[in-house]
Amino acid sequence: MRSGAFSSEVNPGSREEDASGHEAGAPAGLLRAGRSSLPQLLAKVALLLALIFITLPAAQAADRAALVARFATENFTEIDAAVTALAASGDEAAQTIISALADRRLFYNPADKRVFYKDAAGKTFDAATGAEVADPPAGLKPVRLNNRVRSTIEAALGSLTLLAADPGKRREAAEAVFKSRDPSALPALEAALARENDPSVRRAMEQARAAILIQKADAPEADRLDAIRLIRDRGDQDALSLLRSIPADAPQSIKDAAAAAILAIESRLSLWATAQNAWYGLSLGSVLLLAAIGLAVTFGVMGVINMAHGEMVMLGAYTTFVIQDAMRQHGSTNMGLALGLAVPAAFLVSGLAGIVIERGVIRFLYGRPLETLLATWGISLILQQAVRTGFGPTNREVDTPDFMSGAFQLGGMQITLNRLAIIVFAIAVFVALQFVLRFTSFGLRTRAVTQNRRMASSMGIRTNWIDALTFGFGSGIAGLAGVALSQIDNVSPNLGQGYIIDSFLVVVFGGVGNLWGTLVGGMSMGVVNQLLEPYAGAVLAKIFVLVALILFIQRWPRGLFPQTGRAAESQ
């Protein structure tokens, strides 16, 4: 009883409850217990984290080893599945291993099924661990590839680089997924789309997603219709191929939408193809302009049919080759500088050759057109054989400078930089020639001789020297044409023969002695020829142009822009 009384007297306060219904003595006990167990709790957490960090790399290594071991086979289906599984694993070495497979640098040991890869420097690494192998085992066999595996590799690498920091790489990855249409890349593609802020890259990713959805039979019909509309807006050959590959068992609404999109794309591509051919025509016309504009000067001033004019073009092309070759031998690789030096050099070489021909042969044959034609034809054969003897009969290589290499897209057209540069160069030569003929003393005397040779001679103009300088000037312009042609055609002794006939046609069609007629004639003949080629072929297109030109000359014998005044009366 006393003990109970003692207990009842001593402990009542300890059992008093607060207003919340908890015993007042409980918090103190718990606090003491918490203080005593806190170090133990921290120790357990630290131990758990240590175990995670120790076992996680080992688990990842084991997973990677199991994945790469699947490449140690001759079965293409298993290799294809291994690529897909490794890409989906998210392993940090996945891109390295799959890239090695794509480059034929992935090998396996048939004895123990271990897989190895080589880097660009030729060092060997264990694919399972990433460790360098100093002494790789003998008898390693390359992992085999076929077209299906290559397509899977392309899609896998695309999905792995969709989140790269470089926008260009992300765009390339999206294009790779678009071409592969691999459904396994869809989750990575959607994750990348959610983070993408670059408009052009986002559009490429959306098109890649649409390409997958169109082929995905279990995708919602509304999503597939939206995908078809997106692919139709892309409007290129890849989009056309994708829409044509829709399965025959697809819903009718899908097939109808795809058929309408195909018609729209084909119509658009047809218009762009016409524009592309017109661009090629302008390019050809600029070449004809360069080749014919010098002939227009000599033919218009002197009335000489120069059959060696094509060889003046050839001399300009070989001058370009000689300058580039000399710079290479002296250790220079600046082909832009070589081309810049070749322009005045080709003008001087061809121009001096023209003056020598005029002074040595042609001046004795004025007024005898048949003999002039035969003499210049003989000179052309002599020049061709001289070049064959000096440089050999084979084609010579002329490098294109970096600023003229490559191309860019303009809508559905591909604009090559070398063709664009030649068009600009031809226009610049035309403008410079107009300036010389209109605003220089030489041009004034040349126009005077062209309009009335006897009156110009009576005014003190030395017509014989004007003839020589004009022939040299026209030959120098032909040399500039050779510089341009060296960038798009083979440099050979027969280079000029392919343009001499067309040059005469351009001069006659535009109007003898009229530079504006030469410009219009060259460009129009080039465009018409290129527009006819897709339908009639290259040979028939030239025949049609020739027949049309003959009929035109029958009706308008002086060309598009005939000369007027005394110049016309003298013809």
Steps between C-alpha positions, in 0.01 A plus 500: 500500500778740580670415191178557316440815697851611424443434137176684506658795669819520305380427142168674455660796327683274267176362362323828465365552150515826311209651319575301187454171685869396494687418810719782615793273571511341152685777307791500735538124469478508127751784479745301709442195279541710183825648623637162576394346159587793262867400449391144439244618242759712316742210499236273345420758228868542418543126480200469269630774266842339494346169402302670221806675357705183522245267344354739237808512272538127536134451404539738205813319387319167527208635296735639235691172487174312442397744228827503308530123524201480265721639221718187511295318239460449128121542523389830346170495689681471832745776405210723399328435832824566688531842338146589600545375857831681550359827370196471726710419807626856535852371565763772463709274275210419267583766241869404495427130450229550238716752312782245498259244356393744229865561406588128501715544812310260726643148543436191708705203611332173391674312780359683803239732331669815633436812293762766417508823303773716351517877512606728215865463604482120479510432875294204622252524789284250685140589412365369831731702726639774278853411608779511244634161397873515438525148358170410327440129443572351161223394265260788562211507252313814394135522594302453180271758340221494247261767375247438776766530770637817338152652503463412870842649574405822323182527704680414825772759449232752409307437821819514708596845367154658515597670826846615389608855581573586136181593306659372180551155651144496632371586151712225344371256761140595422564449128652159574188401694282633217676277249505190722141539631594276791214483755750432780630856461157652570539535883838671465363720223202613707726571797727711277198684354388599848835675558571639153492879452673540163224541234683325215610208717152472649348485150741222405408308815129543434547366148695202636220430748246526219697252290481246783131559570401459135644148499375415849183294456387535863535880505175700526351582161487872579872500580579322174296752300683787670827326419405474130427874491836573657684277251310662212630838612854361487444433130825334391589163349543343844149609592367357174670164563362491853142564389525239225610237754175513701373139529209391285304388808501850650161664565339657194518848649877460541542380140284782364694765693829347384385497135401868518834586662688307230326697224580830672866406549538378140358826367734702720802288408418540131506877533827491692649262240413752228661776704808281553530438126463872436787557744710246314407686181625828643821325599544360149405837353769676703760256364375562145511874565862486613597284203306709245552855620860514378392348170231767470766771527733356233221385270318831533803723444698296248248261345745213560371147559759388756485120530789515749291693752436179698874451537527844659255368762719191538813712551328687783409173672856367472635830633288442812641148532861619461460767772340256744766238430780752552350608833466137614865434419597797717293369791201732469145365528322832460291414194302821535816702445595274208165562336534875554842497334371284215242758389744770378756238394250315280388829345860590413597155368194459278509865398865483391428179311214675322720794400766263364236314296356824361837652412646176368210355300164672501609847385603351167155343448257789557215491250550128440265330749545144374879515520475662844274221624736231372809676637357545849379140499856390422630723781256334740638156410856624549418642843324181609796286398745739666310469830486120466875494450571730794243380756391160372162389365343423839284733705670728747372566851414855601392543863201709598561759775318456829276801442370338179447154651172368634140597445197636681126444478267767365154361549502179300805601295862416562731790417862394449749770590730441204213551251385808688854640492522443124172684440623794706836488321335499156287801588806681636692433177205626297476821703876556478491450122217748465699751705811452283310540174301805613731700723856440379699628203552145378126435516423819308741405222368144493141619461609740228668223302196279551259762365708631206852372444586746214377804687690394813816458294456842342471648852846371586406178681750223428246236407759226461612540861139522617441170321796340678408639842134410453588144402731475800233653726237249384748214540583621852131488594492144366789428738284624787234254388765228531567599862130462577466172312794351689282504811215297351646304207796280419815686397610321185630589151144462365339734753420780257353275229185445704417871503614644168186406302267618778696825520441572131130418541473742791669780303280448193183464705562812708616716209850532359706756692231571761610415853150527647384257236779264602387522864135431419587233244735310730265501798190411297671217315633358825162511674305356205752219457481402868121517511474267200753243623277327760237432233703446181845403622828687454548419129145566385490820706803634312342398170176681585692813597702487178190454282321783680803724452514422127132585463555820698790611279291428191247753627739746670843456337664779705410350838312629801677836519615594148741787454368822350654788308825473307601184684192328364552638151853360487383146571 
